[in-house]
Amino acid sequence: MTQAKITKKDGYRCAPDGAMVQIFSFGEIVTGKVAEWALSDHAAQRMFDPREETKVEAVPETKRRRAKK
């Protein structure tokens, strides 16, 4: 799900339900189609969930060398 934080100082106005215009204030976190619209209008910044973005790479095993006697 897309999440975004409104960064436009005056807030962001849109009508996600059709006829009723809603105002989202500066700093508010929005989701779904409102977030996508705000991002496309450059009125918001995308939010990332660190749990979804963390990439774990498997380190290949290396064999231990024998010490020379």
PASEBA-1860 file (N, C-alpha, C; in nm, 3 decimals):
! residues 69
1> MTQAKITK> 0.085/-0.117/0.000/0.000/0.000/0.000/0.089/0.123/0.000 ~ 0.054/0.218/-0.081/0.130/0.341/-0.092/0.099/0.433/0.026 ~ 0.203/0.486/0.088/0.189/0.583/0.195/0.270/0.706/0.158 ~ 0.216/0.824/0.193/0.286/0.948/0.165/0.258/1.049/0.275 ~ 0.353/1.140/0.294/0.340/1.247/0.393/0.324/1.377/0.316 ~ 0.218/1.452/0.346/0.191/1.577/0.277/0.300/1.678/0.311 ~ 0.363/1.734/0.206/0.473/1.829/0.226/0.440/1.968/0.175 ~ 0.326/1.986/0.114/0.284/2.117/0.065/0.238/2.201/0.185
9> KDGYRCAP> 0.292/2.321/0.199/0.267/2.406/0.316/0.118/2.437/0.335 ~ 0.045/2.457/0.227/-0.098/2.491/0.235/-0.186/2.367/0.251 ~ -0.127/2.250/0.251/-0.204/2.126/0.256/-0.237/2.078/0.115 ~ -0.314/1.974/0.107/-0.349/1.914/-0.022/-0.500/1.893/-0.028 ~ -0.561/1.935/-0.138/-0.705/1.922/-0.156/-0.732/1.823/-0.268 ~ -0.826/1.732/-0.243/-0.870/1.639/-0.347/-1.005/1.583/-0.306 ~ -1.069/1.511/-0.399/-1.200/1.453/-0.374/-1.193/1.302/-0.395 ~ -1.143/1.229/-0.297/-1.127/1.084/-0.314/-1.261/1.010/-0.321
17> DGAMVQIF> -1.368/1.067/-0.265/-1.498/1.001/-0.268/-1.588/1.051/-0.381 ~ -1.540/1.143/-0.460/-1.619/1.191/-0.572/-1.654/1.338/-0.562 ~ -1.759/1.374/-0.488/-1.809/1.511/-0.487/-1.753/1.597/-0.374 ~ -1.724/1.538/-0.260/-1.679/1.614/-0.143/-1.526/1.634/-0.145 ~ -1.484/1.760/-0.148/-1.341/1.791/-0.145/-1.293/1.784/-0.001 ~ -1.183/1.713/0.019/-1.123/1.701/0.151/-0.988/1.774/0.152 ~ -0.954/1.831/0.266/-0.826/1.901/0.281/-0.739/1.819/0.376 ~ -0.621/1.784/0.329/-0.524/1.710/0.408/-0.415/1.808/0.447
25> SFGEIVTG> -0.390/1.824/0.576/-0.298/1.926/0.625/-0.152/1.885/0.609 ~ -0.064/1.986/0.619/0.080/1.966/0.610/0.125/1.866/0.717 ~ 0.202/1.765/0.678/0.254/1.667/0.772/0.166/1.546/0.793 ~ 0.046/1.548/0.738/-0.046/1.435/0.755/-0.002/1.319/0.667 ~ -0.015/1.198/0.717/0.019/1.079/0.641/-0.108/1.024/0.577 ~ -0.104/1.008/0.446/-0.219/0.958/0.371/-0.182/0.827/0.303 ~ -0.284/0.749/0.268/-0.262/0.619/0.204/-0.352/0.605/0.082 ~ -0.325/0.500/0.006/-0.410/0.464/-0.107/-0.406/0.564/-0.221
33> KVAEWALS> -0.523/0.586/-0.282/-0.529/0.672/-0.401/-0.499/0.817/-0.367 ~ -0.529/0.862/-0.246/-0.495/0.999/-0.206/-0.343/1.016/-0.207 ~ -0.271/0.917/-0.156/-0.125/0.923/-0.155/-0.070/0.925/-0.297 ~ -0.125/0.843/-0.385/-0.079/0.839/-0.524/-0.104/0.972/-0.594 ~ -0.222/1.031/-0.571/-0.253/1.161/-0.632/-0.161/1.270/-0.579 ~ -0.138/1.273/-0.448/-0.052/1.375/-0.389/0.092/1.361/-0.440 ~ 0.139/1.238/-0.455/0.273/1.215/-0.508/0.283/1.264/-0.652 ~ 0.182/1.236/-0.734/0.186/1.278/-0.874/0.175/1.429/-0.888
41> DHAAQRMF> 0.111/1.496/-0.791/0.100/1.642/-0.793/0.216/1.711/-0.722 ~ 0.315/1.634/-0.678/0.434/1.684/-0.607/0.395/1.760/-0.479 ~ 0.293/1.710/-0.411/0.247/1.770/-0.286/0.280/1.682/-0.166 ~ 0.348/1.570/-0.191/0.379/1.476/-0.083/0.511/1.406/-0.108 ~ 0.560/1.341/-0.003/0.684/1.263/-0.011/0.651/1.119/0.027 ~ 0.702/1.026/-0.051/0.674/0.884/-0.028/0.732/0.838/0.105 ~ 0.654/0.756/0.176/0.697/0.697/0.302/0.732/0.551/0.276 ~ 0.841/0.505/0.336/0.884/0.367/0.320/0.875/0.296/0.454
49> DPREETKV> 0.832/0.171/0.449/0.831/0.087/0.569/0.964/0.014/0.571 ~ 1.049/0.040/0.671/1.181/-0.021/0.673/1.177/-0.173/0.675 ~ 1.072/-0.230/0.730/1.064/-0.377/0.732/1.047/-0.432/0.592 ~ 0.978/-0.360/0.504/0.958/-0.407/0.368/1.080/-0.379/0.281 ~ 1.157/-0.276/0.314/1.267/-0.233/0.230/1.400/-0.300/0.264 ~ 1.410/-0.367/0.378/1.535/-0.428/0.419/1.563/-0.551/0.333 ~ 1.679/-0.553/0.273/1.718/-0.666/0.190/1.831/-0.739/0.261 ~ 1.813/-0.866/0.282/1.914/-0.945/0.351/1.980/-1.035/0.248
57> EAVPETKR> 2.112/-1.025/0.242/2.187/-1.108/0.149/2.258/-1.218/0.226 ~ 2.254/-1.338/0.172/2.323/-1.449/0.234/2.473/-1.440/0.201 ~ 2.555/-1.448/0.301/2.700/-1.444/0.281/2.747/-1.585/0.249 ~ 2.821/-1.602/0.140/2.868/-1.737/0.107/2.967/-1.788/0.212 ~ 2.955/-1.915/0.242/3.046/-1.974/0.342/3.185/-1.987/0.283 ~ 3.284/-1.961/0.366/3.422/-1.980/0.323/3.484/-2.088/0.410 ~ 3.569/-2.167/0.348/3.632/-2.274/0.422/3.751/-2.219/0.498 ~ 3.767/-2.270/0.618/3.879/-2.227/0.702/4.006/-2.297/0.655
65> RRAKK> 4.112/-2.219/0.642/4.240/-2.277/0.599/4.309/-2.341/0.719 ~ 4.378/-2.448/0.690/4.455/-2.513/0.796/4.583/-2.439/0.820 ~ 4.620/-2.429/0.944/4.745/-2.362/0.978/4.861/-2.456/0.947 ~ 4.969/-2.401/0.893/5.087/-2.481/0.862/5.164/-2.511/0.989 ~ 5.213/-2.632/0.999/5.291/-2.673/1.117/5.438/-2.667/1.091
END
